[in-house]
Amino acid sequence: MSEIKIEWEKSGGLIPAVIQDFETNEVLMLGYMNEEALKLTQETGLVHYYSRSKQRIWKKGETSGHTQEVKEMLIDCDNDTLLIKVKQNGVACHTGRISCFFTNLDKGEIVSKVEVEPKYNFMDTLYHTLLERKSADPKSSYVASLYHKGENSILKKVVEEAGELCFAVKDDDKDEIIYEAADLLFHSMVALAYKNIHPEAILNELKRREGISGIEEKNSRKK
């Protein structure tokens, strides 16, 4: 049996993986894999992905427990897309639905119900809520109105909230500091979600800097 050569370079190091229920053939979701994620998937029999927003490897179900057991893996004729048939434990979508494909594009109607209540931490839930606001009515959602106005409006709010936090610190008002810091964090997350960057990617960057002096870290940027 000849070894399959996956076109990693052509796809920029990431290949799409279409996930399908091995019994019903229902398409559950689309994810992305790098070489490490694929290797972990093959070694463990559980689907692993590379999160472009979190910028790290993650095992499906690591938080929710809704894992995907591999039954069969197929690659397309161009060797740059995977079809993975799985036994889905629980649900595939973070919304608590069986499949991530639940909205009719032409009618804008949701065609499947929530099966289980999602189990995610607060930051993850907030991030996904901000992503959903991208398609919400600007007249009924503050965040949707920011997205509708565009990047400059989003960034203007970040600068505004940063300034208000500085004034609160100068005034030495603890309650006001907490309030303004929350506003700054929220609007920073709006900006991150606008660019599809999960807040965990920021935490990972801070972890990377652990044990490195501030001077050394700044000098490394110049290099």
HUNOR-V756165 format. One record per residue. N is the residue number from 0. OMEGA is omega as a letter, one per 40 degrees, with the letter a starting at -180 (none if undefined). NEAR is the number of other ideal C-beta (glycine too) atoms within 10 Angstrom. Layout:
BEGIN
n=[N & N]
omega=[OMEGA & OMEGA]
near=[NEAR & NEAR]
END
This chain:
BEGIN
n=[0 & 1 & 2 & 3 & 4 & 5 & 6 & 7 & 8 & 9 & 10 & 11 & 12 & 13 & 14 & 15 & 16 & 17 & 18 & 19 & 20 & 21 & 22 & 23 & 24 & 25 & 26 & 27 & 28 & 29 & 30 & 31 & 32 & 33 & 34 & 35 & 36 & 37 & 38 & 39 & 40 & 41 & 42 & 43 & 44 & 45 & 46 & 47 & 48 & 49 & 50 & 51 & 52 & 53 & 54 & 55 & 56 & 57 & 58 & 59 & 60 & 61 & 62 & 63 & 64 & 65 & 66 & 67 & 68 & 69 & 70 & 71 & 72 & 73 & 74 & 75 & 76 & 77 & 78 & 79 & 80 & 81 & 82 & 83 & 84 & 85 & 86 & 87 & 88 & 89 & 90 & 91 & 92 & 93 & 94 & 95 & 96 & 97 & 98 & 99 & 100 & 101 & 102 & 103 & 104 & 105 & 106 & 107 & 108 & 109 & 110 & 111 & 112 & 113 & 114 & 115 & 116 & 117 & 118 & 119 & 120 & 121 & 122 & 123 & 124 & 125 & 126 & 127 & 128 & 129 & 130 & 131 & 132 & 133 & 134 & 135 & 136 & 137 & 138 & 139 & 140 & 141 & 142 & 143 & 144 & 145 & 146 & 147 & 148 & 149 & 150 & 151 & 152 & 153 & 154 & 155 & 156 & 157 & 158 & 159 & 160 & 161 & 162 & 163 & 164 & 165 & 166 & 167 & 168 & 169 & 170 & 171 & 172 & 173 & 174 & 175 & 176 & 177 & 178 & 179 & 180 & 181 & 182 & 183 & 184 & 185 & 186 & 187 & 188 & 189 & 190 & 191 & 192 & 193 & 194 & 195 & 196 & 197 & 198 & 199 & 200 & 201 & 202 & 203 & 204 & 205 & 206 & 207 & 208 & 209 & 210 & 211 & 212 & 213 & 214 & 215 & 216 & 217 & 218 & 219 & 220 & 221 & 222]
omega=[a & a & i & i & i & a & a & a & a & a & i & i & i & i & i & i & i & a & a & i & a & a & a & a & i & i & a & a & i & i & i & i & i & a & a & i & i & i & i & i & a & a & a & a & i & a & i & i & i & a & i & i & i & i & i & i & i & i & i & i & a & i & a & a & a & a & i & i & a & i & i & i & a & i & a & a & i & a & i & i & i & i & a & i & a & i & a & i & a & a & a & a & i & i & a & i & a & a & i & a & a & i & i & a & a & a & a & a & i & a & i & a & i & a & a & i & a & i & a & i & a & a & i & i & i & i & a & i & i & i & a & a & i & a & a & i & a & a & a & a & i & a & i & i & i & i & a & a & i & a & a & i & i & a & i & i & i & i & i & a & i & i & a & i & i & i & i & i & i & a & i & i & a & a & a & i & i & a & a & i & i & i & a & i & a & a & i & i & i & i & i & a & i & i & i & i & a & i & i & i & i & i & i & i & i & i & i & a & a & i & i & i & a & i & a & a & i & i & a & i & a & i & none]
near=[3 & 4 & 5 & 7 & 8 & 17 & 12 & 16 & 8 & 11 & 17 & 8 & 12 & 17 & 25 & 14 & 23 & 16 & 24 & 20 & 18 & 15 & 11 & 11 & 8 & 14 & 15 & 24 & 22 & 13 & 25 & 16 & 25 & 17 & 13 & 11 & 23 & 21 & 13 & 17 & 22 & 11 & 9 & 13 & 13 & 17 & 28 & 23 & 25 & 21 & 15 & 14 & 16 & 19 & 14 & 15 & 16 & 16 & 16 & 24 & 18 & 12 & 14 & 16 & 10 & 19 & 18 & 27 & 16 & 17 & 14 & 10 & 15 & 11 & 17 & 12 & 6 & 10 & 15 & 16 & 17 & 21 & 15 & 22 & 19 & 24 & 12 & 24 & 15 & 16 & 21 & 25 & 18 & 18 & 18 & 16 & 20 & 21 & 20 & 17 & 17 & 15 & 12 & 10 & 7 & 5 & 8 & 8 & 9 & 12 & 11 & 13 & 9 & 14 & 12 & 14 & 7 & 17 & 14 & 13 & 10 & 7 & 15 & 17 & 13 & 17 & 22 & 16 & 13 & 21 & 16 & 14 & 20 & 14 & 11 & 16 & 10 & 14 & 8 & 8 & 16 & 10 & 22 & 18 & 15 & 22 & 20 & 15 & 13 & 10 & 12 & 8 & 12 & 19 & 15 & 13 & 19 & 17 & 11 & 13 & 19 & 15 & 12 & 16 & 20 & 13 & 12 & 20 & 14 & 9 & 10 & 8 & 13 & 10 & 8 & 15 & 17 & 12 & 14 & 20 & 16 & 12 & 18 & 21 & 15 & 15 & 21 & 17 & 21 & 20 & 16 & 17 & 24 & 18 & 9 & 11 & 17 & 22 & 19 & 18 & 15 & 16 & 13 & 13 & 10 & 8 & 9 & 10 & 12 & 6 & 7 & 11 & 9 & 8 & 8 & 10 & 11 & 10 & 10 & 10 & 6 & 5 & 4]
END
